[in-house]
Amino acid sequence: MTEEIGTTADGDLIINVGPQHPATHGVLHLVITLNGETIKKVEPHLGYIHRSIEKMCESLTYRQFSYVTSRMDYLSSHINNHACALIVEKGLQVEVPARAKYVRVILDELTRIASHELWWGAMAMDLGAFTPFFHAFRERESINDIMEETCGARLTMNYIVPGGLMQDIHPNFQKRVKDFISLYKSKIDEYDELVTGNIIFQNRMKGVGFISAEDAISFGMSGPAARGSGVNCDIRKLYPYGIYNQVQFDQVLETAGDSFARYMVRIREMKQSVSIIEQLIDNIPEGEFLAKTKVVLKLPKGEFYTRVETARGELGVYIVSEGATTPYRIKFRSPGFSNLSALDTMARGSKLGDLVAMMGTLDLVIPDIDR
Amino acid sequence: MFIVKYIKEVYSAIKSLLVGMKRTGYYFTHHKEIITEEYPDNRHTMVLPDRFKGEVVMPHNEKNEHRCTGCTACELACPNGTIKVITKFDITAEGKKKKAIDKLVYHLELCTMCNLCIIACPSDAIVMAQTFEHSVFDRSKLTKVLNNPDSKIMEGIE
């Protein structure tokens, strides 16, 4: 571990970014070795927001543990809950009603749009543009209103439970989602006008934070950050869950591997999410929203693993069950941790000012990294 | 030609900035599309959706009766130990002992609004209220007793 203060024997300066820093969006602590303005080494120090969620889950029953996962990656809490519901359903071999499957995927994609919105606004703000933040939050607010009406909360929903959904969808749900989609389609072009085409923005993003496909794979990167390097890693395509095998969508791939490629992946992914929602929203089947399960859930003895594609990448849930009402051991493979590990390779040799662009396009959510 | 390329780049750069400024200018002159709510001033007209998870409450009817049987299903469903059911034994008119709640203690400071207690309740005795301004000056005020004093269970709830 690097010393956190002073200079090295070579005369390089060591500076600390974080744990309280406006550009890190949370308590991320980076110890950076600098030669002048050039970065020689970036070392993330974690542990500031460790809540031992994995250990907590060992004392919670299979119905209870999914609420904690909303607090891991709070921007894709629906998708985290979906992963937890999927693993319990896999263990118990419960068949989820079709209505629940449709609604789950619609909510997942709405969450993905909301998460990418926040990323877009916050990243533009890090690079010095303040207006996009308000534009992003305006659209994100409409999604939050839909969530509030159907799920009862704006960020930590706990709406997806083992067997289906906690409640049926709100009667207004379909209408409000359709209103949002028609509004959103006109707004998404504004983003290109405001930020994507901007010459200052492009010059700060293109060629910055390059990572090759080989490095991305060896660091275990996933999600939009890896797809910017051309790694074929969309779990929705490779290992379809829910009803992702019945919808038409493209896996967004860019090959440049720099910050601008990762940016474009997310912008194009938002448009793909819109098209997925459009295909499903009119076809939600009638019927049950919750499968009949026992009051006390007990997974059979053995090991279980499921993965889902969150807004940041692959979230894996691994459970070792001893046949009791609580898991014996639970492990979350979070996307943010692996993506952060690539930051050192990305940043070496570039200037300190570009580090913000790299952190921004990795879309780091610190509670997801630290759990 | 270097000079032509240079001028073209300058032109496209200025154009990209003007396109962005045009969008900003549009919202600067169109106030009606602004959706900001002035929260503390609009609290009398503000309506939260009926599913909003604010805090757990126990509804009582006009005769001060609730629906809780004291089965502790909510206590078992809660992941944080937020709810504590304290039971007592009532003597019914026939002289039999009957289990009833003495107090249903609810720790708002521990609650994560996960809704698991509400769906676990077999007699719909507890519901989520749409309140959200929970700050108090004293921490002990967050520990609440949900059933009213001298309240009874409704007729016909088992």
Interface residues (C-beta under 8 A of the other chain):
Chain A: L60 R63 Q64 F65 Y67 V68 T131 R138 E141 E148 E149 T150 C151 G152 A153 T156 N158 V161 M166 Q167 H170 E190 E193 L194 V195 G197 N198 I199 I200
Chain B: S12 A13 S16 L17 V19 G20 K22 R23 T24 I35 L48 P49 R51 F52 K53 A77 C78 P79 T112 M113 C114 N115 L116 I119 M128
